[in-house]
Amino acid sequence: MKSRTGRVEGTVIVHPRAVTAVWAAAALLLTAGCSSDDGGSPGEGKSAASSTATAGGSSPTGDAAGTPPAKGTAKVVRTVAEGLNTPWGLAPLPDGDLLVSSRDEATITRVDAETGKKTELGEVPGVDPAGEGGLMGLALSPDYASDHMVYAYFTSASDNRIVRMLYDEQRPSGDQLGAPDTIFKGIPKGFIHNGGRIAFGPDRMLYAGTGESGNTGLSQDKESTGGKILRMTPEGEPAPGNPFPDSPVYTYGHRNVQGLAWDSEQRLFAAEFGQDTWDELNAIKPGDNYGWPEAEGKSDKAEYHNPLAQWATDDASPSGIAHAEGSIWMAGLKGQRLWRIPLKGTEASADPQAFLEGEYGRLRTVVAAGGDKLWLTTSNTDGRGSPKDGDDRILEVQVS
């Protein structure tokens, strides 16, 4: 297999101690069908910008059923913060400020969303940054207002794991994080394909996108947590209603998942890196097989769930995704652009549309900021980009 070392890896932050099986089953029905960072090997050109599985048309102004217009807009309205080092995870706090993780420094920083002022919470112990690994996804507990717990996905010396930490903002800067409590460990690690995105879903369960760490056989192995979307309780146990008994595995056959987002109907979508041909945006259906390594992009084999949209790896190399204004918004690393994919149910209602192409370099994480706004981070200090003065940044983007 080609390792795609020319692609670096790359969000949605939405506990009760018990969840009934009835609620879990209902949530499961609502949650419809959810690389190295850069795509193909260095120097390999790609053709065909994108391809979608389009169901039904979309008029320029949308339709009565709520389908968004075929064409939209995206405008950066301001730079929220500058001078960030390898930003990866982004979690909005209830008061509007933002927590951002540094992949390589293993720190979490609070950013004042109005002034851009940065306050370091502290360094997360046990992180072992290398290649595409390090401190990656962040998520707030569903009960953050009362428990003040911050969840993080990171690469340790032996594996990828998920921990939770108490955030005490009354303590001095640099000493505001409690000791990590490991809730899930043993996710395969590698120099590439570590996954890393975590998010709490509408069902209050924790979802994690993982990679196959360069070992393609793990993706089809339902006993492995590599190359999967995992679903677990806030304590790290297999979530009630999961498709495979006593297993955290929710879907399999993935290469390197780094984007997770739910639409307004609580349907899950995921973005993942392809190898040399197609990157994917998928609608997630519990228990389904998404094909890797037997299929990259669309396949004519009925046993594999086809993507709702796919891109040549030079044009995307997707990391974070968010849902806003009826569309999925997908950040591209190697593609250096923000993609808009308008939805009709779990299918694309029109061709994807690209914005900000080359204007801000590599784009890593995109998070819904409420209404028609997004938070968007650049990723030019990750060893794959060409940093400019002020990199890396958090941007506020207005979309339609």
DRENLOMI-732308 format. One record per residue (C-alpha): x, y, z; residue number from 1. Coordinates in nm, 2 decimals, padded with zeros to 4 digits, always signed. Layout:
<east X | north Y | up Z | pos NUM> $
...
This chain:
<east +00.00 | north +00.00 | up +00.00 | pos 1> $
<east +00.12 | north +00.35 | up -00.06 | pos 2> $
<east +00.15 | north +00.54 | up +00.26 | pos 3> $
<east +00.05 | north +00.87 | up +00.12 | pos 4> $
<east +00.32 | north +01.04 | up +00.32 | pos 5> $
<east +00.25 | north +01.34 | up +00.11 | pos 6> $
<east -00.08 | north +01.38 | up +00.30 | pos 7> $
<east -00.10 | north +01.48 | up +00.66 | pos 8> $
<east -00.42 | north +01.40 | up +00.86 | pos 9> $
<east -00.63 | north +01.66 | up +00.92 | pos 10> $
<east -01.58 | north +01.86 | up +01.46 | pos 11> $
<east -01.86 | north +01.91 | up +01.63 | pos 12> $
<east -01.91 | north +01.97 | up +01.99 | pos 13> $
<east -02.25 | north +01.92 | up +02.09 | pos 14> $
<east -02.35 | north +01.26 | up +03.10 | pos 15> $
<east -02.59 | north +01.11 | up +03.22 | pos 16> $
<east -02.44 | north +00.81 | up +03.41 | pos 17> $
<east -02.70 | north +00.58 | up +03.25 | pos 18> $
<east -02.89 | north +00.58 | up +02.92 | pos 19> $
<east -03.18 | north +00.35 | up +02.87 | pos 20> $
<east -03.19 | north +00.10 | up +02.59 | pos 21> $
<east -03.51 | north +00.25 | up +02.46 | pos 22> $
<east -03.35 | north +00.60 | up +02.42 | pos 23> $
<east -03.04 | north +00.45 | up +02.27 | pos 24> $
<east -03.25 | north +00.26 | up +02.02 | pos 25> $
<east -03.44 | north +00.57 | up +01.93 | pos 26> $
<east -03.12 | north +00.76 | up +01.89 | pos 27> $
<east -02.98 | north +00.49 | up +01.67 | pos 28> $
<east -03.28 | north +00.53 | up +01.43 | pos 29> $
<east -03.23 | north +00.90 | up +01.42 | pos 30> $
<east -02.86 | north +00.87 | up +01.35 | pos 31> $
<east -02.87 | north +00.79 | up +00.98 | pos 32> $
<east -02.59 | north +00.65 | up +00.76 | pos 33> $
<east -02.25 | north +00.88 | up +00.94 | pos 34> $
<east -00.55 | north +00.93 | up +00.53 | pos 35> $
<east -00.27 | north +01.07 | up +00.58 | pos 36> $
<east -00.37 | north +01.43 | up +00.60 | pos 37> $
<east -00.29 | north +01.53 | up +00.25 | pos 38> $
<east -00.42 | north +01.27 | up +00.00 | pos 39> $
<east -00.21 | north +01.11 | up -00.25 | pos 40> $
<east +00.17 | north +01.06 | up -00.27 | pos 41> $
<east +00.38 | north +01.38 | up -00.33 | pos 42> $
<east +00.38 | north +01.50 | up -00.68 | pos 43> $
<east +00.10 | north +01.29 | up -00.81 | pos 44> $
<east -00.14 | north +01.50 | up -01.01 | pos 45> $
<east -00.52 | north +01.44 | up -01.00 | pos 46> $
<east -00.80 | north +01.51 | up -01.24 | pos 47> $
<east -01.17 | north +01.54 | up -01.19 | pos 48> $
<east -01.23 | north +01.79 | up -00.91 | pos 49> $
<east -01.52 | north +01.62 | up -00.76 | pos 50> $
<east -01.80 | north +01.37 | up -00.81 | pos 51> $
<east -02.13 | north +01.35 | up -00.62 | pos 52> $
<east -02.42 | north +01.11 | up -00.58 | pos 53> $
<east -02.69 | north +01.36 | up -00.65 | pos 54> $
<east -03.05 | north +01.29 | up -00.57 | pos 55> $
<east -03.30 | north +01.54 | up -00.70 | pos 56> $
<east -03.23 | north +01.89 | up -00.82 | pos 57> $
<east -03.21 | north +02.21 | up -00.63 | pos 58> $
<east -03.34 | north +02.54 | up -00.76 | pos 59> $
<east -03.12 | north +02.85 | up -00.71 | pos 60> $
<east -03.33 | north +02.95 | up -00.41 | pos 61> $
<east -03.39 | north +02.61 | up -00.26 | pos 62> $
<east -03.73 | north +02.45 | up -00.23 | pos 63> $
<east -04.02 | north +02.42 | up +00.01 | pos 64> $
<east -03.89 | north +02.10 | up +00.16 | pos 65> $
<east -03.59 | north +02.29 | up +00.30 | pos 66> $
<east -03.33 | north +02.18 | up +00.04 | pos 67> $
<east -03.06 | north +02.46 | up +00.03 | pos 68> $
<east -02.98 | north +02.65 | up -00.28 | pos 69> $
<east -02.75 | north +02.48 | up -00.53 | pos 70> $
<east -02.50 | north +02.77 | up -00.49 | pos 71> $
<east -02.40 | north +02.93 | up -00.16 | pos 72> $
<east -02.16 | north +03.18 | up -00.03 | pos 73> $
<east -01.87 | north +03.18 | up +00.23 | pos 74> $
<east -01.70 | north +03.50 | up +00.34 | pos 75> $
<east -01.43 | north +03.54 | up +00.61 | pos 76> $
<east -01.56 | north +03.82 | up +00.82 | pos 77> $
<east -01.27 | north +03.84 | up +01.07 | pos 78> $
<east -00.96 | north +03.68 | up +01.21 | pos 79> $
<east -01.04 | north +03.57 | up +01.56 | pos 80> $
<east -00.69 | north +03.47 | up +01.67 | pos 81> $
<east -00.34 | north +03.44 | up +01.53 | pos 82> $
<east -00.01 | north +03.28 | up +01.63 | pos 83> $
<east -00.13 | north +02.93 | up +01.70 | pos 84> $
<east +00.10 | north +02.63 | up +01.67 | pos 85> $
<east -00.04 | north +02.32 | up +01.50 | pos 86> $
<east -00.40 | north +02.38 | up +01.60 | pos 87> $
<east -00.61 | north +02.07 | up +01.57 | pos 88> $
<east -00.92 | north +02.03 | up +01.80 | pos 89> $
<east -01.16 | north +02.32 | up +01.85 | pos 90> $
<east -01.44 | north +02.33 | up +02.12 | pos 91> $
<east -01.67 | north +02.63 | up +02.17 | pos 92> $
<east -01.73 | north +02.70 | up +02.54 | pos 93> $
<east -02.08 | north +02.80 | up +02.66 | pos 94> $
<east -01.98 | north +03.17 | up +02.70 | pos 95> $
<east -01.86 | north +03.18 | up +02.34 | pos 96> $
<east -01.49 | north +03.15 | up +02.39 | pos 97> $
<east -01.30 | north +02.86 | up +02.22 | pos 98> $
<east -01.07 | north +02.59 | up +02.34 | pos 99> $
<east -00.80 | north +02.48 | up +02.09 | pos 100> $
<east -00.55 | north +02.20 | up +02.11 | pos 101> $
<east -00.19 | north +02.21 | up +01.98 | pos 102> $
<east -00.11 | north +01.88 | up +01.82 | pos 103> $
<east +00.27 | north +01.91 | up +01.86 | pos 104> $
<east +00.29 | north +02.12 | up +02.18 | pos 105> $
<east +00.02 | north +01.90 | up +02.36 | pos 106> $
<east -00.13 | north +02.21 | up +02.51 | pos 107> $
<east -00.49 | north +02.34 | up +02.53 | pos 108> $
<east -00.55 | north +02.71 | up +02.50 | pos 109> $
<east -00.85 | north +02.92 | up +02.56 | pos 110> $
<east -00.91 | north +03.19 | up +02.30 | pos 111> $
<east -01.13 | north +03.49 | up +02.37 | pos 112> $
<east -01.36 | north +03.49 | up +02.07 | pos 113> $
<east -01.40 | north +03.87 | up +02.09 | pos 114> $
<east -01.04 | north +03.99 | up +02.15 | pos 115> $
<east -00.84 | north +03.69 | up +02.04 | pos 116> $
<east -00.65 | north +03.68 | up +02.37 | pos 117> $
<east -00.50 | north +03.34 | up +02.44 | pos 118> $
<east -00.48 | north +03.18 | up +02.78 | pos 119> $
<east -00.30 | north +02.85 | up +02.81 | pos 120> $
<east -00.49 | north +02.60 | up +03.03 | pos 121> $
<east -00.20 | north +02.36 | up +03.05 | pos 122> $
<east -00.01 | north +02.08 | up +02.89 | pos 123> $
<east -00.18 | north +01.74 | up +02.86 | pos 124> $
<east +00.06 | north +01.47 | up +03.01 | pos 125> $
<east +00.13 | north +01.15 | up +02.82 | pos 126> $
<east +00.10 | north +01.29 | up +02.47 | pos 127> $
<east +00.37 | north +01.16 | up +02.23 | pos 128> $
<east +00.36 | north +01.38 | up +01.92 | pos 129> $
<east +00.51 | north +01.24 | up +01.60 | pos 130> $
<east +00.41 | north +01.25 | up +01.24 | pos 131> $
<east +00.03 | north +01.29 | up +01.22 | pos 132> $
<east +00.00 | north +01.20 | up +01.59 | pos 133> $
<east -00.02 | north +01.42 | up +01.90 | pos 134> $
<east -00.30 | north +01.60 | up +02.08 | pos 135> $
<east -00.59 | north +01.61 | up +01.84 | pos 136> $
<east -00.97 | north +01.63 | up +01.89 | pos 137> $
<east -01.15 | north +01.81 | up +02.18 | pos 138> $
<east -01.50 | north +01.78 | up +02.30 | pos 139> $
<east -01.69 | north +01.92 | up +02.60 | pos 140> $
<east -01.90 | north +01.69 | up +02.82 | pos 141> $
<east -02.27 | north +01.71 | up +02.75 | pos 142> $
<east -02.29 | north +01.81 | up +03.12 | pos 143> $
<east -02.01 | north +02.06 | up +03.10 | pos 144> $
<east -02.21 | north +02.33 | up +03.28 | pos 145> $
<east -02.20 | north +02.12 | up +03.59 | pos 146> $
<east -01.90 | north +01.88 | up +03.56 | pos 147> $
<east -01.65 | north +02.11 | up +03.36 | pos 148> $
<east -01.50 | north +01.80 | up +03.19 | pos 149> $
<east -01.30 | north +01.84 | up +02.87 | pos 150> $
<east -01.24 | north +01.53 | up +02.65 | pos 151> $
<east -00.93 | north +01.49 | up +02.43 | pos 152> $
<east -00.81 | north +01.23 | up +02.18 | pos 153> $
<east -00.43 | north +01.19 | up +02.17 | pos 154> $
<east -00.14 | north +00.97 | up +02.07 | pos 155> $
<east +00.06 | north +00.82 | up +02.35 | pos 156> $
<east +00.38 | north +00.63 | up +02.34 | pos 157> $
<east +00.18 | north +00.30 | up +02.28 | pos 158> $
<east -00.16 | north +00.39 | up +02.13 | pos 159> $
<east -00.42 | north +00.65 | up +02.06 | pos 160> $
<east -00.66 | north +00.71 | up +02.35 | pos 161> $
<east -00.93 | north +00.93 | up +02.48 | pos 162> $
<east -00.91 | north +01.10 | up +02.82 | pos 163> $
<east -01.12 | north +01.35 | up +03.01 | pos 164> $
<east -00.99 | north +01.63 | up +03.24 | pos 165> $
<east -01.14 | north +01.87 | up +03.48 | pos 166> $
<east -01.10 | north +02.23 | up +03.36 | pos 167> $
<east -01.08 | north +02.47 | up +03.66 | pos 168> $
<east -01.05 | north +02.82 | up +03.52 | pos 169> $
<east -01.01 | north +02.96 | up +03.87 | pos 170> $
<east -00.66 | north +02.82 | up +03.89 | pos 171> $
<east -00.35 | north +03.00 | up +03.75 | pos 172> $
<east -00.29 | north +03.00 | up +03.37 | pos 173> $
<east -00.10 | north +02.68 | up +03.27 | pos 174> $
<east -00.23 | north +02.49 | up +03.57 | pos 175> $
<east -00.60 | north +02.47 | up +03.50 | pos 176> $
<east -00.63 | north +02.11 | up +03.38 | pos 177> $
<east -00.68 | north +01.82 | up +03.62 | pos 178> $
<east -00.51 | north +01.49 | up +03.58 | pos 179> $
<east -00.63 | north +01.29 | up +03.27 | pos 180> $
<east -00.87 | north +01.01 | up +03.33 | pos 181> $
<east -00.83 | north +00.76 | up +03.05 | pos 182> $
<east -01.17 | north +00.64 | up +02.94 | pos 183> $
<east -01.07 | north +00.45 | up +02.62 | pos 184> $
<east -00.73 | north +00.32 | up +02.51 | pos 185> $
<east -00.58 | north +00.08 | up +02.26 | pos 186> $
<east -00.67 | north +00.25 | up +01.94 | pos 187> $
<east -00.39 | north +00.16 | up +01.69 | pos 188> $
<east -00.13 | north +00.44 | up +01.64 | pos 189> $
<east +00.11 | north +00.51 | up +01.36 | pos 190> $
<east +00.32 | north +00.78 | up +01.20 | pos 191> $
<east +00.02 | north +00.83 | up +00.97 | pos 192> $
<east -00.36 | north +00.77 | up +00.99 | pos 193> $
<east -00.43 | north +00.83 | up +01.36 | pos 194> $
<east -00.78 | north +00.96 | up +01.31 | pos 195> $
<east -00.85 | north +01.19 | up +01.60 | pos 196> $
<east -01.19 | north +01.36 | up +01.58 | pos 197> $
<east -01.42 | north +01.32 | up +01.88 | pos 198> $
<east -01.77 | north +01.46 | up +01.93 | pos 199> $
<east -02.07 | north +01.41 | up +02.15 | pos 200> $
<east -02.38 | north +01.33 | up +01.94 | pos 201> $
<east -02.75 | north +01.43 | up +02.00 | pos 202> $
<east -02.78 | north +01.10 | up +02.19 | pos 203> $
<east -02.52 | north +01.22 | up +02.44 | pos 204> $
<east -02.29 | north +00.94 | up +02.34 | pos 205> $
<east -01.92 | north +01.00 | up +02.24 | pos 206> $
<east -01.82 | north +00.93 | up +01.88 | pos 207> $
<east -01.46 | north +00.90 | up +01.77 | pos 208> $
<east -01.31 | north +00.88 | up +01.42 | pos 209> $
<east -01.00 | north +00.65 | up +01.40 | pos 210> $
<east -00.75 | north +00.56 | up +01.13 | pos 211> $
<east -00.60 | north +00.23 | up +01.04 | pos 212> $
<east -00.24 | north +00.36 | up +01.12 | pos 213> $
<east -00.12 | north +00.24 | up +00.78 | pos 214> $
<east -00.22 | north -00.12 | up +00.84 | pos 215> $
<east -00.50 | north -00.15 | up +00.59 | pos 216> $
<east -00.62 | north -00.49 | up +00.72 | pos 217> $
<east -00.75 | north -00.33 | up +01.04 | pos 218> $
<east -01.03 | north -00.15 | up +00.87 | pos 219> $
<east -01.22 | north -00.46 | up +00.78 | pos 220> $
<east -01.14 | north -00.63 | up +01.12 | pos 221> $
<east -01.44 | north -00.56 | up +01.34 | pos 222> $
<east -01.23 | north -00.68 | up +01.64 | pos 223> $
<east -00.99 | north -00.38 | up +01.59 | pos 224> $
<east -01.07 | north -00.02 | up +01.67 | pos 225> $
<east -00.86 | north +00.11 | up +01.38 | pos 226> $
<east -01.03 | north +00.24 | up +01.07 | pos 227> $
<east -01.36 | north +00.28 | up +01.24 | pos 228> $
<east -01.62 | north +00.52 | up +01.38 | pos 229> $
<east -01.66 | north +00.43 | up +01.75 | pos 230> $
<east -01.96 | north +00.51 | up +01.97 | pos 231> $
<east -01.93 | north +00.49 | up +02.35 | pos 232> $
<east -02.08 | north +00.62 | up +02.67 | pos 233> $
<east -01.91 | north +00.92 | up +02.84 | pos 234> $
<east -01.73 | north +00.67 | up +03.06 | pos 235> $
<east -01.58 | north +00.49 | up +02.75 | pos 236> $
<east -01.81 | north +00.18 | up +02.75 | pos 237> $
<east -01.97 | north +00.04 | up +02.43 | pos 238> $
<east -02.29 | north +00.25 | up +02.39 | pos 239> $
<east -02.63 | north +00.09 | up +02.43 | pos 240> $
<east -02.78 | north +00.00 | up +02.09 | pos 241> $
<east -02.45 | north -00.03 | up +01.90 | pos 242> $
<east -02.47 | north -00.26 | up +01.60 | pos 243> $
<east -02.22 | north -00.52 | up +01.72 | pos 244> $
<east -02.27 | north -00.67 | up +02.07 | pos 245> $
<east -02.04 | north -00.54 | up +02.35 | pos 246> $
<east -01.84 | north -00.35 | up +02.09 | pos 247> $
<east -01.77 | north +00.03 | up +02.05 | pos 248> $
<east -01.76 | north -00.02 | up +01.67 | pos 249> $
<east -02.03 | north +00.18 | up +01.50 | pos 250> $
<east -01.91 | north +00.16 | up +01.14 | pos 251> $
<east -01.61 | north +00.00 | up +00.98 | pos 252> $
<east -01.41 | north -00.01 | up +00.65 | pos 253> $
<east -01.27 | north +00.34 | up +00.70 | pos 254> $
<east -00.92 | north +00.46 | up +00.61 | pos 255> $
<east -00.88 | north +00.77 | up +00.83 | pos 256> $
<east -01.18 | north +00.95 | up +00.97 | pos 257> $
<east -01.13 | north +01.31 | up +01.08 | pos 258> $
<east -01.46 | north +01.48 | up +01.03 | pos 259> $
<east -01.79 | north +01.42 | up +01.22 | pos 260> $
<east -02.10 | north +01.63 | up +01.21 | pos 261> $
<east -02.48 | north +01.59 | up +01.26 | pos 262> $
<east -02.75 | north +01.77 | up +01.06 | pos 263> $
<east -03.06 | north +01.93 | up +01.20 | pos 264> $
<east -03.24 | north +01.59 | up +01.18 | pos 265> $
<east -02.97 | north +01.42 | up +01.39 | pos 266> $
<east -02.82 | north +01.23 | up +01.10 | pos 267> $
<east -02.44 | north +01.17 | up +01.12 | pos 268> $
<east -02.19 | north +01.25 | up +00.84 | pos 269> $
<east -01.82 | north +01.18 | up +00.83 | pos 270> $
<east -01.53 | north +01.28 | up +00.61 | pos 271> $
<east -01.22 | north +01.06 | up +00.55 | pos 272> $
<east -00.90 | north +01.06 | up +00.36 | pos 273> $
<east -00.86 | north +00.84 | up +00.05 | pos 274> $
<east -00.53 | north +00.71 | up -00.07 | pos 275> $
<east -00.44 | north +00.83 | up -00.42 | pos 276> $
<east -00.77 | north +00.86 | up -00.59 | pos 277> $
<east -01.08 | north +00.97 | up -00.39 | pos 278> $
<east -01.15 | north +01.14 | up -00.06 | pos 279> $
<east -01.50 | north +01.08 | up +00.08 | pos 280> $
<east -01.79 | north +01.24 | up +00.25 | pos 281> $
<east -02.02 | north +00.97 | up +00.39 | pos 282> $
<east -02.37 | north +00.95 | up +00.54 | pos 283> $
<east -02.33 | north +00.72 | up +00.84 | pos 284> $
<east -02.55 | north +00.41 | up +00.89 | pos 285> $
<east -02.48 | north +00.20 | up +01.20 | pos 286> $
<east -02.31 | north -00.13 | up +01.12 | pos 287> $
<east -02.23 | north -00.05 | up +00.76 | pos 288> $
<east -01.90 | north -00.13 | up +00.58 | pos 289> $
<east -01.75 | north +00.17 | up +00.40 | pos 290> $
<east -01.52 | north -00.04 | up +00.19 | pos 291> $
<east -01.16 | north +00.04 | up +00.26 | pos 292> $
<east -00.92 | north -00.11 | up +00.15 | pos 293> $
<east -01.14 | north -00.30 | up -00.10 | pos 294> $
<east -01.30 | north +00.02 | up -00.22 | pos 295> $
<east -01.18 | north +00.38 | up -00.24 | pos 296> $
<east -01.46 | north +00.61 | up -00.34 | pos 297> $
<east -01.77 | north +00.47 | up -00.51 | pos 298> $
<east -01.79 | north +00.10 | up -00.57 | pos 299> $
<east -02.03 | north -00.12 | up -00.76 | pos 300> $
<east -02.02 | north -00.38 | up -00.48 | pos 301> $
<east -02.34 | north -00.39 | up -00.29 | pos 302> $
<east -02.18 | north -00.48 | up +00.04 | pos 303> $
<east -02.00 | north -00.14 | up +00.06 | pos 304> $
<east -02.18 | north +00.19 | up +00.15 | pos 305> $
<east -02.09 | north +00.44 | up -00.12 | pos 306> $
<east -02.00 | north +00.80 | up -00.03 | pos 307> $
<east -02.25 | north +01.08 | up -00.10 | pos 308> $
<east -01.96 | north +01.28 | up -00.25 | pos 309> $
<east -01.60 | north +01.22 | up -00.34 | pos 310> $
<east -01.31 | north +01.44 | up -00.44 | pos 311> $
<east -00.97 | north +01.39 | up -00.60 | pos 312> $
<east -00.72 | north +01.39 | up -00.32 | pos 313> $
<east -00.54 | north +01.70 | up -00.45 | pos 314> $
<east -00.87 | north +01.89 | up -00.42 | pos 315> $
<east -00.96 | north +01.80 | up -00.06 | pos 316> $
<east -00.77 | north +01.59 | up +00.19 | pos 317> $
<east -01.05 | north +01.66 | up +00.43 | pos 318> $
<east -01.03 | north +01.69 | up +00.81 | pos 319> $
<east -01.31 | north +01.87 | up +01.00 | pos 320> $
<east -01.67 | north +01.91 | up +00.89 | pos 321> $
<east -01.97 | north +02.10 | up +01.02 | pos 322> $
<east -02.33 | north +02.14 | up +00.94 | pos 323> $
<east -02.48 | north +02.49 | up +00.88 | pos 324> $
<east -02.75 | north +02.64 | up +00.66 | pos 325> $
<east -02.86 | north +02.31 | up +00.52 | pos 326> $
<east -02.51 | north +02.21 | up +00.40 | pos 327> $
<east -02.20 | north +02.02 | up +00.52 | pos 328> $
<east -01.89 | north +02.24 | up +00.52 | pos 329> $
<east -01.57 | north +02.05 | up +00.48 | pos 330> $
<east -01.21 | north +02.18 | up +00.55 | pos 331> $
<east -00.95 | north +02.07 | up +00.30 | pos 332> $
<east -00.58 | north +02.04 | up +00.39 | pos 333> $
<east -00.40 | north +01.96 | up +00.07 | pos 334> $
<east -00.69 | north +02.11 | up -00.12 | pos 335> $
<east -00.66 | north +02.44 | up +00.08 | pos 336> $
<east -01.02 | north +02.52 | up +00.04 | pos 337> $
<east -01.36 | north +02.51 | up +00.22 | pos 338> $
<east -01.61 | north +02.28 | up +00.05 | pos 339> $
<east -01.99 | north +02.33 | up +00.06 | pos 340> $
<east -02.20 | north +02.02 | up +00.01 | pos 341> $
<east -02.58 | north +02.10 | up +00.00 | pos 342> $
<east -02.79 | north +01.82 | up +00.13 | pos 343> $
<east -03.13 | north +01.67 | up +00.06 | pos 344> $
<east -03.16 | north +01.41 | up +00.33 | pos 345> $
<east -02.85 | north +01.20 | up +00.33 | pos 346> $
<east -02.76 | north +01.27 | up -00.03 | pos 347> $
<east -02.60 | north +01.57 | up -00.20 | pos 348> $
<east -02.87 | north +01.79 | up -00.37 | pos 349> $
<east -02.61 | north +01.97 | up -00.59 | pos 350> $
<east -02.25 | north +01.95 | up -00.68 | pos 351> $
<east -02.00 | north +02.06 | up -00.41 | pos 352> $
<east -01.88 | north +02.42 | up -00.43 | pos 353> $
<east -01.53 | north +02.54 | up -00.32 | pos 354> $
<east -01.45 | north +02.86 | up -00.14 | pos 355> $
<east -01.13 | north +03.03 | up -00.01 | pos 356> $
<east -00.91 | north +02.83 | up -00.25 | pos 357> $
<east -00.55 | north +02.90 | up -00.16 | pos 358> $
<east -00.63 | north +03.21 | up +00.04 | pos 359> $
<east -00.54 | north +03.08 | up +00.38 | pos 360> $
<east -00.35 | north +02.77 | up +00.30 | pos 361> $
<east -00.43 | north +02.44 | up +00.46 | pos 362> $
<east -00.76 | north +02.42 | up +00.65 | pos 363> $
<east -00.80 | north +02.18 | up +00.94 | pos 364> $
<east -01.11 | north +02.22 | up +01.15 | pos 365> $
<east -01.45 | north +02.37 | up +01.10 | pos 366> $
<east -01.71 | north +02.41 | up +01.37 | pos 367> $
<east -02.06 | north +02.54 | up +01.36 | pos 368> $
<east -02.07 | north +02.88 | up +01.54 | pos 369> $
<east -02.45 | north +02.92 | up +01.54 | pos 370> $
<east -02.68 | north +03.04 | up +01.26 | pos 371> $
<east -02.49 | north +03.12 | up +00.95 | pos 372> $
<east -02.14 | north +03.13 | up +01.11 | pos 373> $
<east -01.85 | north +02.89 | up +01.13 | pos 374> $
<east -01.52 | north +02.88 | up +01.31 | pos 375> $
<east -01.24 | north +02.77 | up +01.08 | pos 376> $
<east -00.88 | north +02.69 | up +01.17 | pos 377> $
<east -00.58 | north +02.69 | up +00.94 | pos 378> $
<east -00.30 | north +02.43 | up +00.95 | pos 379> $
<east +00.01 | north +02.57 | up +00.80 | pos 380> $
<east +00.25 | north +02.50 | up +01.09 | pos 381> $
<east +00.19 | north +02.12 | up +01.08 | pos 382> $
<east +00.50 | north +02.04 | up +00.87 | pos 383> $
<east +00.31 | north +02.02 | up +00.55 | pos 384> $
<east +00.22 | north +02.38 | up +00.49 | pos 385> $
<east +00.41 | north +02.71 | up +00.42 | pos 386> $
<east +00.34 | north +02.93 | up +00.72 | pos 387> $
<east +00.29 | north +03.30 | up +00.67 | pos 388> $
<east +00.31 | north +03.58 | up +00.93 | pos 389> $
<east +00.03 | north +03.53 | up +01.18 | pos 390> $
<east -00.02 | north +03.15 | up +01.11 | pos 391> $
<east -00.19 | north +02.96 | up +01.23 | pos 392> $
<east -00.53 | north +03.13 | up +01.27 | pos 393> $
<east -00.89 | north +03.09 | up +01.37 | pos 394> $
<east -01.13 | north +03.25 | up +01.13 | pos 395> $
<east -01.49 | north +03.35 | up +01.16 | pos 396> $
<east -01.68 | north +03.27 | up +00.83 | pos 397> $
<east -02.03 | north +03.37 | up +00.73 | pos 398> $
<east -02.20 | north +03.12 | up +00.50 | pos 399> $
<east -02.52 | north +03.06 | up +00.31 | pos 400> $
